[in-house]
Amino acid sequence: MFAAAPPLEAQPELDHGPSPRDLPAAIAELRQRRRATILAHYYQEPKIQDIADCIGDSLELSRRAAETDADVIVFCGVHFMAETAKILNPSRLVLLPDLEAGCSLAESCPPEAFAKFRDQYPDHLVVSYINTSAAIKAQSDLICTSSNAVDLVRQLPPTQPILFAPDRNLGRWVQQKSGRPMVLWPGSCIVHETFSEAAVLALKQAHPEAAVIAHPECRENLLDLADFIGSTSRLLSHSRSAAAPAFIVLTEPGILHQMRRAMPDKTFLEVPGLDGCNCNACPHMRRNSLAKLWRCLETLEPRIELAEDLRQRALVPIQRMLAMSR
């Protein structure tokens, strides 16, 4: 329904400020002076993961954003994640190192078009993936993440019809796991849509000892090849406990940094995209950098701002998710 967004070009780095070698110490000093906490998604570059106060998937980072007592929250992720932190913390300053760090999945669900889509199903309860804008969250009854989507859907009354947005691949997988039919909005993530089935089969042939682990945002033909399917955090925990000595990883390769650090004795293999491209690295996530992180702590910009009425409407389904996930 919507064309995938083209890869984004990296923005230029600082022409002033600390040298690359001095950036970690400069960030640490500013973090203490600003009473800031740095939250980073698993898909951020390794240097950012190494300096963050908390590394996690969307559910864990939402919980940490809700619990923090910091004056400043720096969200090293993409725009919808920083918006979620602001929804949960209206009195705190929420910063995003690069305001242009968007999300192809969130952008595949425009608020006006989604409102018209919802109007076709007035009796349906709207379950929206957290990878959406505040405007979509405000139109939703319940927010979910890939970690808790199946469990949350199973908790809903069995006679309640459900509309799921925006990721059609995740929605299809949740349907299969929960046994609940759902109307699906036809959105998708450019990263998880571009993995090559032929590349997975070639890696399986070259590494017969390797297990295939996949994020449920991947296309169905790729999930059919997987030995384990789960959220980013569950892929990490599964690779710790599974007996396999090697893993073919079907998700954004930023998570491999944590996998390799936690399990240096195991092998983790990236999967190239269609036509052998290196498009499995999210161009939006990679807009952030240590230099931009330092700059936003130094200038307290760019800030995430939301209209209060929108924030309050978006807060309700997020709070419902957090309560149902305990």
Secondary structure as GFF3:
##gff-version 3
##sequence-region A 1 326
A	DSSP	three_ten_helix	20	22	.	.	.	ID=ss1
A	DSSP	alpha_helix	23	34	.	.	.	ID=ss2
A	DSSP	beta_strand	36	41	.	.	.	ID=ss3
A	DSSP	alpha_helix	46	51	.	.	.	ID=ss4
A	DSSP	beta_strand	54	56	.	.	.	ID=ss5
A	DSSP	alpha_helix	58	67	.	.	.	ID=ss6
A	DSSP	beta_strand	72	76	.	.	.	ID=ss7
A	DSSP	alpha_helix	79	88	.	.	.	ID=ss8
A	DSSP	beta_strand	93	95	.	.	.	ID=ss9
A	DSSP	alpha_helix	104	107	.	.	.	ID=ss10
A	DSSP	alpha_helix	111	119	.	.	.	ID=ss11
A	DSSP	beta_strand	125	129	.	.	.	ID=ss12
A	DSSP	alpha_helix	134	137	.	.	.	ID=ss13
A	DSSP	beta_strand	142	144	.	.	.	ID=ss14
A	DSSP	alpha_helix	149	155	.	.	.	ID=ss15
A	DSSP	beta_strand	162	165	.	.	.	ID=ss16
A	DSSP	alpha_helix	168	178	.	.	.	ID=ss17
A	DSSP	beta_strand	182	184	.	.	.	ID=ss18
A	DSSP	alpha_helix	190	193	.	.	.	ID=ss19
A	DSSP	alpha_helix	197	206	.	.	.	ID=ss20
A	DSSP	beta_strand	210	214	.	.	.	ID=ss21
A	DSSP	alpha_helix	220	223	.	.	.	ID=ss22
A	DSSP	beta_strand	228	229	.	.	.	ID=ss23
A	DSSP	alpha_helix	232	241	.	.	.	ID=ss24
A	DSSP	beta_strand	246	250	.	.	.	ID=ss25
A	DSSP	alpha_helix	255	262	.	.	.	ID=ss26
A	DSSP	beta_strand	267	270	.	.	.	ID=ss27
A	DSSP	three_ten_helix	274	276	.	.	.	ID=ss28
A	DSSP	three_ten_helix	285	287	.	.	.	ID=ss29
A	DSSP	alpha_helix	290	299	.	.	.	ID=ss30
A	DSSP	alpha_helix	308	324	.	.	.	ID=ss31
###
